[in-house]
Amino acid sequence: MAEPLLELDRVTILRDDRPILDDVSLSVARGEHTVILGANGSGKSTLVKLIAHQVHPLGGAGVRVFGRSNWDV
């Protein structure tokens, strides 16, 4: 089975000591179409910022894009 395009493993993001995303896991396979839907304030933008590495999860939670957790840009 191919490496997932995107993989989040038990990710938690805090803002002002409040959980914005709490224990979120997600796996998106290559070629799979995925939509992010939710009410205002539900964490959609935070999820996109997490994927873009603009915010960072707590502890040892994993975020892997294209099979990599770190990028040297």
LUMRO-40260 format. One record per residue (C-alpha): residue number from 1; residue in one letter; x, y, z. Coordinates in pm, 1 decimal. Layout:
 num residu        X        Y        Z
 NUM      a        X        Y        Z
...
This chain:
 num residu        X        Y        Z
   1      m      0.0      0.0      0.0
   2      a    133.1    347.2    -91.8
   3      e    236.9    605.5    166.4
   4      p    -54.6    844.7    248.2
   5      l    -38.8   1192.5     98.1
   6      l   -132.5   1345.3    434.5
   7      e   -132.4   1185.8    777.2
   8      l   -220.7   1341.2   1112.9
   9      d   -182.5   1128.5   1423.6
  10      r   -359.1   1243.3   1743.0
  11      v   -287.1   1613.5   1684.7
  12      t   -378.9   1876.6   1944.9
  13      i   -344.7   2251.6   1889.0
  14      l   -394.7   2501.2   2171.4
  15      r   -470.1   2871.0   2150.4
  16      d   -469.9   3065.3   2477.2
  17      d   -456.2   2730.2   2663.5
  18      r   -780.8   2614.2   2496.1
  19      p   -788.4   2324.5   2249.4
  20      i   -866.6   2439.1   1895.1
  21      l   -806.1   2090.4   1752.5
  22      d   -812.4   1808.2   2005.2
  23      d   -674.1   1459.4   1936.1
  24      v   -741.3   1475.8   1560.2
  25      s   -632.9   1187.2   1337.7
  26      l   -665.6   1192.2    959.5
  27      s   -519.9   1001.9    667.4
  28      v   -564.0   1108.8    304.5
  29      a   -446.4    867.9     35.1
  30      r   -282.9    982.2   -286.8
  31      g   -549.2   1047.1   -549.8
  32      e   -823.8   1074.9   -288.2
  33      h  -1046.6   1384.9   -295.0
  34      t  -1107.9   1540.2     46.5
  35      v  -1316.7   1837.5    160.6
  36      i  -1289.1   2025.4    489.9
  37      l  -1634.9   2130.3    608.9
  38      g  -1746.5   2281.1    936.7
  39      a  -1914.3   2567.0   1113.1
  40      n  -1740.6   2898.1   1182.9
  41      g  -1480.4   2851.2   1454.1
  42      s  -1462.3   2472.8   1417.0
  43      g  -1089.3   2468.7   1330.9
  44      k  -1083.4   2448.3    948.9
  45      s   -825.9   2726.1    905.8
  46      t   -618.4   2590.3   1193.0
  47      l   -613.6   2250.2   1023.2
  48      v   -485.2   2407.4    699.6
  49      k   -221.3   2605.4    895.3
  50      l   -113.2   2282.4   1064.3
  51      i    -68.0   2109.7    728.6
  52      a    130.8   2413.5    603.0
  53      h    345.2   2401.9    922.0
  54      q    234.0   2752.9   1024.3
  55      v    123.5   2614.5   1362.5
  56      h    270.0   2318.6   1549.2
  57      p    101.9   2040.8   1747.8
  58      l    163.1   1961.9   2113.5
  59      g    398.4   1687.7   2224.1
  60      g    486.8   1398.3   1999.4
  61      a    183.9   1423.4   1770.6
  62      g    264.8   1348.1   1410.6
  63      v    202.5   1546.9   1094.0
  64      r    333.0   1390.9    774.0
  65      v    289.3   1537.2    425.6
  66      f    412.5   1331.4    129.5
  67      g    552.6   1085.1    386.0
  68      r    775.5   1344.4    553.3
  69      s    739.7   1523.9    885.8
  70      n   1020.4   1776.4    829.5
  71      w   1105.7   1994.1    533.2
  72      d   1429.6   2178.5    459.7
  73      v   1324.8   2484.4    260.7
